[in-house]
């Protein structure tokens, strides 16, 4: 079994080896290939190291002067050495293992040197994309070399984001990035993380949505549409922090009936989820639908709000009270207007009567004036 494993590692190392270069995965085993017809003496060296990485002669390993960084991590395929296989198996790959290695093989009469460039990769396994307090953050941990981060909004590249890389004791990078623009509903935000040589790229997206329904209505939640042709993605729908509603790996093999907390659920091939007859306030909250594959993760966050009957009653009462107040105000205004009009007409009538009396005078007074006038004229 062990021989099969070593052969497998050798096979993949040869596949990854181009122009005397090999790419090794951090913390895994890796084979540095070397073949030579001179195999009585085998020395492996690394540039910058004074002592050897591995030494073999007289059909046995001699590791007394081996570099301390490689203690217990190197071996040869000794049963294959007579056939010319001088490849080095290096286990528990570290970031410090990167560099150029020399495979020196010799006999008592001749020798040969071969150079291998070793590169280390700690691939992106997962990208964490979070929406909190109206801010979207994207983070990745344990990758090597330092990754590149890019953002897009509905497919359009954006440059307004922060980036904070950190490096741990193993030389691996953790990077956190925050999208600094305002986050809008029904908009897809995508964070892409790739290694510097574009050998691997991982994409994750998030789309916030809001659904408001009345008690007893159906809620429609949109899961992400597949962006890949491989069909190997899985869909997971959760509610809140931990309640899993469904988890399926093949959309083509949808279960006919899905139930969650007594509610019927339907999932269509295009990723639309319908939860029927939501009545209870306990169903109000955040529904997270994730479609994940080996290279991407797409996420839709749907905030579902259920308007209760109490809310409806409160709205109706509020409308009735408002209408009543408006009617009362109108009645008061009309009454005041009528009273004001009546008083105005009365004042006009009184004023007209006074003017008439002033112009015509008192008949008795007129008669007295006439008599006085006559007396004055008759006096000598």
TORLUM-938147 format. One line per field, with one value per atom (N, C-alpha, C): x, y, z; atom name; residue number from 1. Coordinates in steps of 0.1 Angstrom, whole numbers. Example, Ala and Ser with C-alpha at 12.3 -4.5 7.8 and 13.67 -1.06 7.14 Angstrom:
! TORLUM-938147
east	c(132  123  132  128  137  129) $
north	c(-57  -45  -33  -22  -11  0) $
up	c(78  78  78  71  71  79) $
atomo	c(N  CA  C  N  CA  C) $
num	c(1  1  1  2  2  2) $
This chain:
! TORLUM-938147
east	c(8  0  9  19  28  35  38  45  35  22  12  11  12  11  23  35  47  46  42  41  31  20  10  15  23  29  39  47  57  50  39  31  26  20  15  26  37  49  54  54  59  49  36  27  28  31  33  46  55  69  70  73  76  88  97  109  117  118  125  119  106  99  88  86  75  68  55  46  42  44  40  30  21  10  15  13  17  12  20  18  16  17  15  29  29  42  44  56  59  72  72  83  90  103  112  119  114  119  133  140  154  157  161  165  179  187  201  206  215  222  233  237  247  240  240  232  239  252  259  260  260  261  250  241  231  231  233  232  221  213  203  207  208  212  201  200  192  200  198  205  203  214  214  216  216  219  233  240  253  254  246  245  236  237  229  214  205  191  190  197  197  209  215  227  225  229  228  240  246  257  259  266  268  255  245  232  225  228  221  221  212  212  223  228  238  234  227  221  227  239  245  247  250  252  241  229  217  213  209  204  192  192  183  168  166  152  146  154  149  149  153  154  140  141  129  119  122  113  117  128  133  135  133  136  137  143  144  136  133  127  138  143  155  154  142  141  141  139  140  153  162  174  182  183  191  185  172  167  169  176  179  169  161  152  158  163  169  160  147  138  138  135  135  120  116  103  105  98  99  85  84  71  69  56  52  58  54  60  57  68  67  69  65  67  82  90  104  111  104  110  111  105  106  120  124  137  142  155  161  169  166  173  182  193  202  202  200  201  215  224  237  239  241  243  257  263  276  280  290  297  311  319  333  340  333  340  333  320  313  302  296  285  276  265  255  248  244  237  224  213  200  194  187  182  167  161  146  142  133  127  114  114  102  94  82  72  62  58  48  35  24  11  2  -4  -15  -28  -35  -47  -58  -66  -78  -88  -92  -102  -116  -116  -129  -127  -137  -137  -149  -147  -158  -163  -175  -182  -193  -192  -202  -208  -221  -228  -232  -227  -229  -230  -241  -242  -241  -246  -246  -232  -223  -210  -206  -200  -196  -181  -178  -163  -160  -148  -144  -130  -129  -117  -113  -100  -95  -83  -82  -71  -63  -50  -41  -38  -35  -31  -17  -11  2  4  11  16  5  9  -1  -11  -24  -34  -37  -43  -49  -64  -69  -84  -90  -101  -108  -123  -130  -144  -152  -165  -173  -187  -195  -208  -217  -226  -234  -225  -214  -205  -195  -197  -188  -177  -164  -153  -154  -150  -149  -136  -131  -118  -119  -131  -133  -134  -123  -122  -109  -109  -97  -91  -78  -72  -61  -62  -53  -47  -35  -28  -21  -21  -13  -6  5  12  15  12  14  27  29  43  47  37  40  43  42  44  31  20  7  1  -7  -13  -28  -32  -47  -50  -60  -63  -77  -80  -93  -95  -107  -110  -124  -126  -140  -144  -156  -162  -167  -161  -163  -175  -181  -193  -205  -216  -229  -234  -240  -246  -261  -265  -279  -285  -299  -306  -307  -309  -311  -298  -287  -274  -264  -258  -248  -234  -228  -214  -205  -195  -186  -172  -166  -152  -145  -134  -126  -112  -107  -94  -86  -74  -66  -51  -44  -30  -23  -11  -4  -2  0  3  -10  -22  -35  -36  -28  -29  -42  -48  -61  -69  -82  -91  -103  -107  -119  -128  -141  -150  -162  -166  -177  -186  -199  -208  -219  -224  -235  -245  -258  -269  -279  -280  -291  -304  -315  -328  -338  -350  -359  -373  -380  -393  -403  -414  -424  -437  -443  -456  -465  -478  -488  -489  -494  -495  -504  -499  -506  -502  -494  -490  -477  -474  -462  -450  -438  -426  -417  -413  -404  -390  -381  -366  -358  -350  -342  -328  -325  -312  -303  -290  -281  -282  -282  -281  -267  -266  -253  -245  -232  -223  -213  -215  -205  -213  -206  -213  -211  -202  -199  -211  -220  -231  -228  -216  -212  -215  -223  -225  -236  -236  -246  -253  -266  -274  -278  -276  -279  -287  -299  -308  -309  -305  -306  -314  -319  -327  -320  -317  -310  -296  -291  -277  -275  -285  -281  -292  -304  -315  -314  -311  -309  -323  -327  -340  -338  -328  -325  -311  -306  -292  -292  -290  -290  -278  -274  -262  -266  -278  -282  -295  -295  -308  -317  -312  -320  -327  -323  -329  -336  -345  -351  -361  -362  -372  -386  -396  -409  -415  -414  -419  -409  -408  -399  -407  -405  -411  -401  -405  -396  -405  -404  -412  -427  -431  -445  -449  -440  -443  -438  -446  -443  -434  -423  -413  -412  -411  -408  -396  -387  -375  -376  -375  -375  -361  -359  -345  -338  -345  -338  -334  -336  -332  -342  -354  -364  -370  -370  -376  -389  -399  -412  -416  -418  -422  -437  -445  -460  -465  -475  -484  -476  -468  -460  -469  -471  -480  -474  -465  -459  -448  -447  -436  -422  -422  -410  -403  -411  -405  -399  -401  -395  -380  -372  -357  -350  -337  -328  -327  -330  -328  -316  -307  -294  -294  -293  -292  -279  -271  -258  -256  -250  -246  -231  -226  -211  -206  -194  -186  -172  -163  -149  -142  -148  -141  -149  -161  -169  -180  -185  -195  -204  -217  -227  -237  -241  -250  -260  -272  -283  -289  -289  -294  -308  -318  -332  -338  -341  -347  -363  -369  -384  -391  -400  -408  -423  -429  -443  -451  -461  -470  -481  -482  -492  -506  -517  -530  -531  -523  -523  -518  -509  -504  -515  -522  -533  -544  -548  -558  -553  -541  -535  -536  -533  -533  -548  -557  -571  -576  -573  -577  -571  -558  -552  -558  -562  -569  -582  -590  -603  -602  -593  -591  -587  -578  -574  -586  -594  -606  -615  -618  -627  -622  -609  -603  -605  -603  -604  -619  -628  -643  -646  -642  -645  -640  -627  -621  -629  -634  -642  -655  -661  -674  -672  -662  -659  -656  -649  -646  -659  -668  -680  -689  -690  -698  -693  -680  -674  -677  -676  -678  -692  -702  -716  -719  -714  -716  -710  -698  -692  -700  -706  -714  -727  -733  -746  -743  -732  -729  -726  -720  -716  -729  -738  -751  -759  -759  -766  -760  -747  -740  -743  -744  -748  -762  -771  -785  -786  -779  -780  -774  -763  -757  -766  -773  -783  -794  -799  -810  -806  -794  -789  -788  -783  -781  -795  -805  -819  -824  -822  -827  -820  -808  -800  -804  -808  -811  -826  -835  -849  -852  -846  -848  -861  -864  -876  -887  -899  -910  -914  -914  -918  -908  -895  -885  -886  -890  -892  -903  -914  -926  -923  -915  -911  -903  -894  -885  -894  -904  -913  -920  -925  -933  -923  -912  -902  -899  -898  -894  -906  -918  -930  -931  -929  -929  -919  -907  -897  -901  -907  -911  -922  -931  -942  -939  -928  -924  -920  -924  -921  -905) $
north	c(-12  0  13  12  24  26  15  17  23  20  26  41  45  59  67  61  68  69  58  59  69  70  80  94  97  110  113  103  105  108  101  104  118  123  137  147  144  153  155  144  144  152  150  158  173  177  191  196  188  192  197  210  215  224  222  229  228  216  213  220  221  227  218  218  210  219  217  224  215  218  209  216  208  213  213  225  227  216  211  201  187  185  172  167  154  149  153  154  158  151  147  140  150  151  158  148  148  137  139  128  127  113  112  98  99  89  89  75  73  60  58  70  70  70  59  59  52  51  46  56  69  80  90  94  103  114  126  138  147  152  162  175  186  199  209  219  231  244  253  265  273  277  285  276  263  254  249  249  245  229  223  208  203  190  183  181  180  176  161  154  139  133  123  117  101  95  81  75  65  58  45  36  22  16  19  13  16  27  31  46  52  66  69  81  86  101  102  115  122  118  125  140  144  158  164  159  164  178  187  200  198  205  203  205  214  216  204  194  183  170  171  159  152  139  131  133  141  144  140  133  129  114  109  95  93  82  78  65  62  50  39  34  26  14  8  -4  -1  12  16  23  25  32  24  10  3  5  9  11  26  34  48  58  54  64  70  82  89  100  99  109  110  122  125  127  120  122  131  142  152  153  150  150  163  165  177  190  192  204  217  225  238  249  261  273  275  272  274  264  254  244  250  261  267  270  268  271  261  262  254  242  230  218  212  206  199  184  176  162  158  154  150  135  128  114  111  100  97  82  78  65  69  59  61  68  67  73  84  87  98  103  114  120  129  132  140  150  162  171  175  176  180  190  200  211  211  212  212  224  232  244  239  241  236  249  248  259  253  261  256  264  256  262  257  266  263  268  259  263  269  277  283  272  270  259  265  277  283  298  306  320  324  332  336  349  350  363  366  377  380  394  395  408  411  422  425  440  445  460  468  462  469  469  460  460  446  444  431  429  418  415  401  400  388  384  372  367  353  350  337  335  322  318  307  307  295  293  304  302  307  302  305  303  313  325  335  348  358  360  359  359  373  374  387  387  398  400  410  406  416  415  426  428  432  428  433  434  444  446  444  434  430  428  422  419  430  442  453  455  455  456  469  468  480  480  492  494  498  501  507  495  490  480  480  476  475  461  460  447  447  436  435  421  419  406  403  391  387  374  372  359  352  339  332  326  318  312  302  296  287  293  306  313  314  310  311  324  328  341  340  350  352  367  368  381  384  397  401  414  415  426  431  444  449  458  456  464  477  488  501  509  505  512  507  515  511  499  490  478  480  475  477  463  463  451  447  434  429  432  432  435  424  418  407  413  409  414  401  402  391  394  385  386  374  377  367  367  355  354  344  348  340  341  330  330  339  344  354  349  336  331  327  330  326  311  303  289  284  292  288  301  300  311  306  313  309  321  319  330  328  338  338  350  349  360  360  372  374  383  380  389  391  403  405  408  401  404  405  411  413  409  401  396  399  406  410  403  395  388  390  387  387  373  372  359  350  338  328  328  337  337  329  326  318  328  323  330  324  332  328  332  323  325  321  329  326  321  309  303  307  307  311  302  307  299  294  282  276  283  286  293  283  270  261  250  243  233  219  218  205  198  206  201  194  197  190  199  209  218  213  218  214  227  225  236  233  243  243  255  252  263  262  273  273  285  285  295  299  312  317  312  308  304  290  281  267  258  262  254  251  238  234  230  237  233  222  224  213  213  202  200  190  194  184  187  176  177  176  171  170  176  187  194  185  177  169  158  155  145  151  161  168  159  159  152  158  149  154  162  158  165  168  181  186  193  190  196  202  213  220  227  222  227  227  216  215  222  230  237  230  230  224  233  227  234  228  237  232  239  231  236  232  242  240  239  234  232  245  257  269  275  268  273  281  282  289  280  285  278  285  277  283  276  284  279  283  273  276  280  289  292  295  305  310  319  314  322  327  319  322  332  340  350  343  331  323  321  322  320  333  344  357  357  361  361  359  355  354  340  338  325  326  317  317  305  308  297  298  287  286  275  279  269  268  257  256  245  247  237  238  231  231  244  252  265  277  276  288  285  296  296  308  306  317  316  328  329  340  337  347  347  359  362  368  362  367  370  382  386  386  376  374  381  389  396  392  387  383  393  399  408  401  402  395  401  394  400  412  412  423  436  433  445  450  441  445  453  447  454  468  469  482  492  487  496  500  491  495  505  502  511  525  525  538  545  539  545  551  543  547  559  559  570  583  581  593  599  590  595  602  596  603  616  618  631  641  636  646  650  641  644  654  652  661  675  676  689  696  688  694  700  692  696  709  710  722  734  732  743  748  738  742  750  745  752  766  768  781  790  784  792  797  788  792  803  801  811  825  824  837  844  836  842  848  841  847  860  860  872  884  881  891  897  889  894  902  898  906  920  920  933  942  936  944  950  942  947  958  957  968  981  980  991  999  991  997  1004  999  1006  1019  1020  1032  1043  1039  1049  1055  1047  1052  1062  1059  1068  1081  1081  1093  1102  1097  1105  1110  1103  1107  1115  1114  1121  1116  1122  1119  1128  1123  1132  1143  1140  1150  1161  1157  1168  1177  1171  1179  1189  1184  1192  1204  1201  1212  1222  1217  1227  1236  1230  1238  1249  1245  1254  1265  1262  1272  1282  1276  1285  1295  1290  1299  1310  1306  1316  1327  1323  1333  1343  1338  1347  1356  1353  1361  1372  1371  1380  1393  1406  1419  1421) $
up	c(0  0  0  8  9  -5  -12  -25  -35  -33  -42  -40  -27  -24  -29  -28  -33  -48  -54  -69  -74  -66  -69  -68  -57  -55  -66  -70  -81  -94  -96  -109  -110  -99  -99  -99  -93  -93  -107  -114  -128  -137  -134  -141  -139  -126  -123  -127  -130  -133  -147  -149  -162  -162  -172  -172  -159  -154  -142  -130  -129  -118  -113  -100  -94  -84  -83  -74  -63  -51  -39  -31  -25  -16  -2  4  18  27  36  46  40  27  21  17  12  7  -8  -12  -26  -31  -43  -49  -59  -56  -65  -75  -87  -96  -101  -101  -106  -111  -123  -128  -134  -132  -136  -137  -146  -147  -137  -131  -121  -107  -101  -89  -77  -78  -66  -55  -59  -49  -53  -43  -45  -34  -39  -29  -34  -24  -27  -19  -26  -20  -23  -15  -17  -17  -27  -27  -14  -8  4  16  15  26  26  37  38  37  45  46  35  33  23  28  19  22  24  16  17  11  17  12  12  1  -1  -8  -2  -9  -1  -8  -3  0  -8  -8  6  12  24  26  34  37  47  46  55  58  70  73  85  89  100  99  87  84  76  78  71  77  68  73  83  94  105  100  90  86  79  75  68  76  89  97  97  94  95  84  73  63  49  48  34  33  21  18  3  0  -14  -17  -29  -33  -35  -24  -24  -33  -33  -41  -56  -59  -73  -77  -68  -71  -81  -80  -91  -105  -106  -119  -124  -116  -120  -114  -104  -98  -86  -87  -76  -70  -73  -68  -53  -48  -34  -30  -19  -13  -1  -2  9  15  28  35  42  46  54  49  36  29  37  37  44  34  37  28  26  37  36  27  22  13  -1  -4  -17  -21  -33  -38  -48  -52  -62  -55  -60  -55  -66  -61  -70  -67  -77  -76  -82  -73  -78  -77  -88  -89  -95  -90  -94  -92  -100  -98  -95  -94  -92  -104  -115  -127  -134  -130  -137  -128  -131  -123  -132  -126  -133  -123  -127  -119  -126  -118  -123  -113  -118  -109  -110  -99  -98  -90  -95  -88  -81  -68  -60  -56  -59  -55  -45  -36  -26  -28  -27  -27  -16  -9  1  -6  -12  -19  -11  -18  -11  -10  2  5  7  13  16  17  13  14  22  33  42  38  33  29  39  46  56  54  57  57  72  77  91  92  98  100  87  76  64  57  61  56  52  40  35  37  43  44  38  33  26  32  36  43  39  39  36  46  49  59  53  58  55  40  33  19  16  5  2  -13  -20  -15  -13  -10  -7  -19  -16  -27  -31  -43  -48  -46  -43  -40  -50  -55  -64  -61  -63  -60  -72  -73  -84  -78  -84  -80  -93  -92  -103  -116  -114  -125  -129  -124  -127  -117  -121  -112  -104  -91  -82  -75  -72  -65  -51  -46  -33  -22  -18  -8  -1  11  19  19  23  23  34  42  53  54  49  49  62  67  79  75  82  80  93  94  106  107  118  121  110  103  93  79  79  66  58  63  55  57  47  47  50  58  61  56  48  42  45  49  51  43  36  28  31  31  34  22  17  6  12  8  15  10  0  -5  2  1  7  0  8  3  0  -12  -16  -17  -16  -18  -33  -35  -48  -57  -51  -58  -54  -64  -62  -60  -49  -46  -46  -54  -56  -52  -44  -40  -46  -53  -60  -54  -50  -44  -53  -57  -65  -61  -63  -60  -71  -67  -75  -90  -92  -105  -112  -106  -112  -113  -105  -106  -100  -91  -85  -82  -85  -82  -76  -65  -58  -58  -61  -62  -53  -45  -37  -38  -38  -40  -30  -27  -18  -23  -22  -27  -16  -10  0  -6  -1  -6  6  3  14  8  16  13  24  21  31  27  35  32  44  41  52  58  70  76  68  65  57  43  38  24  22  10  6  5  9  8  -3  -13  -23  -21  -21  -18  -30  -35  -47  -43  -46  -45  -57  -55  -66  -78  -90  -102  -104  -109  -111  -121  -118  -127  -134  -131  -137  -144  -154  -162  -156  -146  -140  -133  -128  -121  -108  -102  -90  -78  -79  -68  -58  -46  -36  -32  -28  -23  -9  -1  13  17  23  27  43  49  64  68  81  87  100  101  113  113  125  126  124  126  126  120  119  114  99  96  82  76  65  59  49  40  30  27  22  18  7  -5  -17  -25  -32  -41  -56  -59  -73  -75  -82  -84  -93  -101  -110  -102  -90  -81  -69  -72  -61  -54  -41  -34  -37  -38  -41  -30  -18  -7  4  7  17  28  40  51  61  67  77  87  99  110  107  100  96  84  77  65  53  42  30  22  16  8  -6  -16  -30  -35  -42  -48  -63  -71  -86  -91  -103  -109  -111  -112  -114  -101  -89  -77  -69  -73  -66  -55  -43  -31  -27  -25  -21  -8  3  16  17  18  18  31  31  42  55  54  66  74  87  96  108  114  127  126  136  137  138  143  144  131  120  107  101  109  104  108  98  100  87  88  76  71  58  52  43  45  37  28  15  5  -1  -1  -5  -16  -27  -37  -37  -34  -33  -42  -47  -55  -51  -58  -54  -56  -66  -69  -66  -61  -59  -48  -43  -33  -36  -38  -41  -30  -26  -14  -16  -12  -12  2  7  21  19  23  22  36  38  51  49  55  54  66  63  73  71  82  82  89  82  89  96  109  116  115  120  120  129  140  149  142  133  125  116  109  101  108  120  129  133  136  140  129  117  105  103  104  101  112  124  135  133  129  126  115  105  94  98  106  110  119  128  137  130  120  112  104  98  91  100  112  122  126  128  132  121  109  97  96  98  96  107  120  131  128  123  120  109  99  88  93  102  108  116  124  132  123  112  103  97  93  86  96  109  119  121  123  125  113  101  89  88  92  92  102  114  125  120  115  111  100  91  80  85  95  101  108  116  123  114  103  93  87  84  78  88  101  111  112  112  114  102  90  78  79  85  86  96  108  118  113  105  100  90  82  72  79  90  97  103  109  115  104  93  82  78  78  74  84  97  107  107  104  104  93  82  70  71  76  77  90  101  113  120  132  140  136  132  127  137  150  160  161  159  159  147  136  124  125  132  134  143  154  163  156  147  140  131  125  116  124  136  145  149  154  158  147  135  124  121  122  120  130  143  154  151  147  145  134  124  113  117  127  131  141  147  157  151  157  152  153) $
atomo	c(N  CA  C  N  CA  C  N  CA  C  N  CA  C  N  CA  C  N  CA  C  N  CA  C  N  CA  C  N  CA  C  N  CA  C  N  CA  C  N  CA  C  N  CA  C  N  CA  C  N  CA  C  N  CA  C  N  CA  C  N  CA  C  N  CA  C  N  CA  C  N  CA  C  N  CA  C  N  CA  C  N  CA  C  N  CA  C  N  CA  C  N  CA  C  N  CA  C  N  CA  C  N  CA  C  N  CA  C  N  CA  C  N  CA  C  N  CA  C  N  CA  C  N  CA  C  N  CA  C  N  CA  C  N  CA  C  N  CA  C  N  CA  C  N  CA  C  N  CA  C  N  CA  C  N  CA  C  N  CA  C  N  CA  C  N  CA  C  N  CA  C  N  CA  C  N  CA  C  N  CA  C  N  CA  C  N  CA  C  N  CA  C  N  CA  C  N  CA  C  N  CA  C  N  CA  C  N  CA  C  N  CA  C  N  CA  C  N  CA  C  N  CA  C  N  CA  C  N  CA  C  N  CA  C  N  CA  C  N  CA  C  N  CA  C  N  CA  C  N  CA  C  N  CA  C  N  CA  C  N  CA  C  N  CA  C  N  CA  C  N  CA  C  N  CA  C  N  CA  C  N  CA  C  N  CA  C  N  CA  C  N  CA  C  N  CA  C  N  CA  C  N  CA  C  N  CA  C  N  CA  C  N  CA  C  N  CA  C  N  CA  C  N  CA  C  N  CA  C  N  CA  C  N  CA  C  N  CA  C  N  CA  C  N  CA  C  N  CA  C  N  CA  C  N  CA  C  N  CA  C  N  CA  C  N  CA  C  N  CA  C  N  CA  C  N  CA  C  N  CA  C  N  CA  C  N  CA  C  N  CA  C  N  CA  C  N  CA  C  N  CA  C  N  CA  C  N  CA  C  N  CA  C  N  CA  C  N  CA  C  N  CA  C  N  CA  C  N  CA  C  N  CA  C  N  CA  C  N  CA  C  N  CA  C  N  CA  C  N  CA  C  N  CA  C  N  CA  C  N  CA  C  N  CA  C  N  CA  C  N  CA  C  N  CA  C  N  CA  C  N  CA  C  N  CA  C  N  CA  C  N  CA  C  N  CA  C  N  CA  C  N  CA  C  N  CA  C  N  CA  C  N  CA  C  N  CA  C  N  CA  C  N  CA  C  N  CA  C  N  CA  C  N  CA  C  N  CA  C  N  CA  C  N  CA  C  N  CA  C  N  CA  C  N  CA  C  N  CA  C  N  CA  C  N  CA  C  N  CA  C  N  CA  C  N  CA  C  N  CA  C  N  CA  C  N  CA  C  N  CA  C  N  CA  C  N  CA  C  N  CA  C  N  CA  C  N  CA  C  N  CA  C  N  CA  C  N  CA  C  N  CA  C  N  CA  C  N  CA  C  N  CA  C  N  CA  C  N  CA  C  N  CA  C  N  CA  C  N  CA  C  N  CA  C  N  CA  C  N  CA  C  N  CA  C  N  CA  C  N  CA  C  N  CA  C  N  CA  C  N  CA  C  N  CA  C  N  CA  C  N  CA  C  N  CA  C  N  CA  C  N  CA  C  N  CA  C  N  CA  C  N  CA  C  N  CA  C  N  CA  C  N  CA  C  N  CA  C  N  CA  C  N  CA  C  N  CA  C  N  CA  C  N  CA  C  N  CA  C  N  CA  C  N  CA  C  N  CA  C  N  CA  C  N  CA  C  N  CA  C  N  CA  C  N  CA  C  N  CA  C  N  CA  C  N  CA  C  N  CA  C  N  CA  C  N  CA  C  N  CA  C  N  CA  C  N  CA  C  N  CA  C  N  CA  C  N  CA  C  N  CA  C  N  CA  C  N  CA  C  N  CA  C  N  CA  C  N  CA  C  N  CA  C  N  CA  C  N  CA  C  N  CA  C  N  CA  C  N  CA  C  N  CA  C  N  CA  C  N  CA  C  N  CA  C  N  CA  C  N  CA  C  N  CA  C  N  CA  C  N  CA  C  N  CA  C  N  CA  C  N  CA  C  N  CA  C  N  CA  C  N  CA  C  N  CA  C  N  CA  C  N  CA  C  N  CA  C  N  CA  C  N  CA  C  N  CA  C  N  CA  C  N  CA  C  N  CA  C  N  CA  C  N  CA  C  N  CA  C  N  CA  C  N  CA  C  N  CA  C  N  CA  C  N  CA  C  N  CA  C  N  CA  C  N  CA  C  N  CA  C  N  CA  C  N  CA  C  N  CA  C  N  CA  C  N  CA  C  N  CA  C  N  CA  C  N  CA  C  N  CA  C  N  CA  C  N  CA  C  N  CA  C  N  CA  C  N  CA  C  N  CA  C  N  CA  C  N  CA  C  N  CA  C  N  CA  C  N  CA  C  N  CA  C  N  CA  C  N  CA  C  N  CA  C  N  CA  C  N  CA  C  N  CA  C  N  CA  C  N  CA  C  N  CA  C  N  CA  C  N  CA  C  N  CA  C  N  CA  C  N  CA  C  N  CA  C  N  CA  C  N  CA  C  N  CA  C  N  CA  C  N  CA  C  N  CA  C  N  CA  C  N  CA  C  N  CA  C  N  CA  C  N  CA  C  N  CA  C  N  CA  C  N  CA  C  N  CA  C  N  CA  C  N  CA  C  N  CA  C  N  CA  C  N  CA  C  N  CA  C  N  CA  C  N  CA  C  N  CA  C  N  CA  C  N  CA  C  N  CA  C  N  CA  C  N  CA  C  N  CA  C  N  CA  C  N  CA  C  N  CA  C  N  CA  C  N  CA  C  N  CA  C  N  CA  C  N  CA  C  N  CA  C  N  CA  C  N  CA  C  N  CA  C  N  CA  C  N  CA  C  N  CA  C  N  CA  C  N  CA  C  N  CA  C  N  CA  C  N  CA  C  N  CA  C  N  CA  C  N  CA  C  N  CA  C  N  CA  C  N  CA  C  N  CA  C  N  CA  C  N  CA  C  N  CA  C  N  CA  C) $
num	c(1  1  1  2  2  2  3  3  3  4  4  4  5  5  5  6  6  6  7  7  7  8  8  8  9  9  9  10  10  10  11  11  11  12  12  12  13  13  13  14  14  14  15  15  15  16  16  16  17  17  17  18  18  18  19  19  19  20  20  20  21  21  21  22  22  22  23  23  23  24  24  24  25  25  25  26  26  26  27  27  27  28  28  28  29  29  29  30  30  30  31  31  31  32  32  32  33  33  33  34  34  34  35  35  35  36  36  36  37  37  37  38  38  38  39  39  39  40  40  40  41  41  41  42  42  42  43  43  43  44  44  44  45  45  45  46  46  46  47  47  47  48  48  48  49  49  49  50  50  50  51  51  51  52  52  52  53  53  53  54  54  54  55  55  55  56  56  56  57  57  57  58  58  58  59  59  59  60  60  60  61  61  61  62  62  62  63  63  63  64  64  64  65  65  65  66  66  66  67  67  67  68  68  68  69  69  69  70  70  70  71  71  71  72  72  72  73  73  73  74  74  74  75  75  75  76  76  76  77  77  77  78  78  78  79  79  79  80  80  80  81  81  81  82  82  82  83  83  83  84  84  84  85  85  85  86  86  86  87  87  87  88  88  88  89  89  89  90  90  90  91  91  91  92  92  92  93  93  93  94  94  94  95  95  95  96  96  96  97  97  97  98  98  98  99  99  99  100  100  100  101  101  101  102  102  102  103  103  103  104  104  104  105  105  105  106  106  106  107  107  107  108  108  108  109  109  109  110  110  110  111  111  111  112  112  112  113  113  113  114  114  114  115  115  115  116  116  116  117  117  117  118  118  118  119  119  119  120  120  120  121  121  121  122  122  122  123  123  123  124  124  124  125  125  125  126  126  126  127  127  127  128  128  128  129  129  129  130  130  130  131  131  131  132  132  132  133  133  133  134  134  134  135  135  135  136  136  136  137  137  137  138  138  138  139  139  139  140  140  140  141  141  141  142  142  142  143  143  143  144  144  144  145  145  145  146  146  146  147  147  147  148  148  148  149  149  149  150  150  150  151  151  151  152  152  152  153  153  153  154  154  154  155  155  155  156  156  156  157  157  157  158  158  158  159  159  159  160  160  160  161  161  161  162  162  162  163  163  163  164  164  164  165  165  165  166  166  166  167  167  167  168  168  168  169  169  169  170  170  170  171  171  171  172  172  172  173  173  173  174  174  174  175  175  175  176  176  176  177  177  177  178  178  178  179  179  179  180  180  180  181  181  181  182  182  182  183  183  183  184  184  184  185  185  185  186  186  186  187  187  187  188  188  188  189  189  189  190  190  190  191  191  191  192  192  192  193  193  193  194  194  194  195  195  195  196  196  196  197  197  197  198  198  198  199  199  199  200  200  200  201  201  201  202  202  202  203  203  203  204  204  204  205  205  205  206  206  206  207  207  207  208  208  208  209  209  209  210  210  210  211  211  211  212  212  212  213  213  213  214  214  214  215  215  215  216  216  216  217  217  217  218  218  218  219  219  219  220  220  220  221  221  221  222  222  222  223  223  223  224  224  224  225  225  225  226  226  226  227  227  227  228  228  228  229  229  229  230  230  230  231  231  231  232  232  232  233  233  233  234  234  234  235  235  235  236  236  236  237  237  237  238  238  238  239  239  239  240  240  240  241  241  241  242  242  242  243  243  243  244  244  244  245  245  245  246  246  246  247  247  247  248  248  248  249  249  249  250  250  250  251  251  251  252  252  252  253  253  253  254  254  254  255  255  255  256  256  256  257  257  257  258  258  258  259  259  259  260  260  260  261  261  261  262  262  262  263  263  263  264  264  264  265  265  265  266  266  266  267  267  267  268  268  268  269  269  269  270  270  270  271  271  271  272  272  272  273  273  273  274  274  274  275  275  275  276  276  276  277  277  277  278  278  278  279  279  279  280  280  280  281  281  281  282  282  282  283  283  283  284  284  284  285  285  285  286  286  286  287  287  287  288  288  288  289  289  289  290  290  290  291  291  291  292  292  292  293  293  293  294  294  294  295  295  295  296  296  296  297  297  297  298  298  298  299  299  299  300  300  300  301  301  301  302  302  302  303  303  303  304  304  304  305  305  305  306  306  306  307  307  307  308  308  308  309  309  309  310  310  310  311  311  311  312  312  312  313  313  313  314  314  314  315  315  315  316  316  316  317  317  317  318  318  318  319  319  319  320  320  320  321  321  321  322  322  322  323  323  323  324  324  324  325  325  325  326  326  326  327  327  327  328  328  328  329  329  329  330  330  330  331  331  331  332  332  332  333  333  333  334  334  334  335  335  335  336  336  336  337  337  337  338  338  338  339  339  339  340  340  340  341  341  341  342  342  342  343  343  343  344  344  344  345  345  345  346  346  346  347  347  347  348  348  348  349  349  349  350  350  350  351  351  351  352  352  352  353  353  353  354  354  354  355  355  355  356  356  356  357  357  357  358  358  358  359  359  359  360  360  360  361  361  361  362  362  362  363  363  363  364  364  364  365  365  365  366  366  366  367  367  367  368  368  368  369  369  369  370  370  370  371  371  371  372  372  372  373  373  373  374  374  374  375  375  375  376  376  376  377  377  377  378  378  378  379  379  379  380  380  380) $
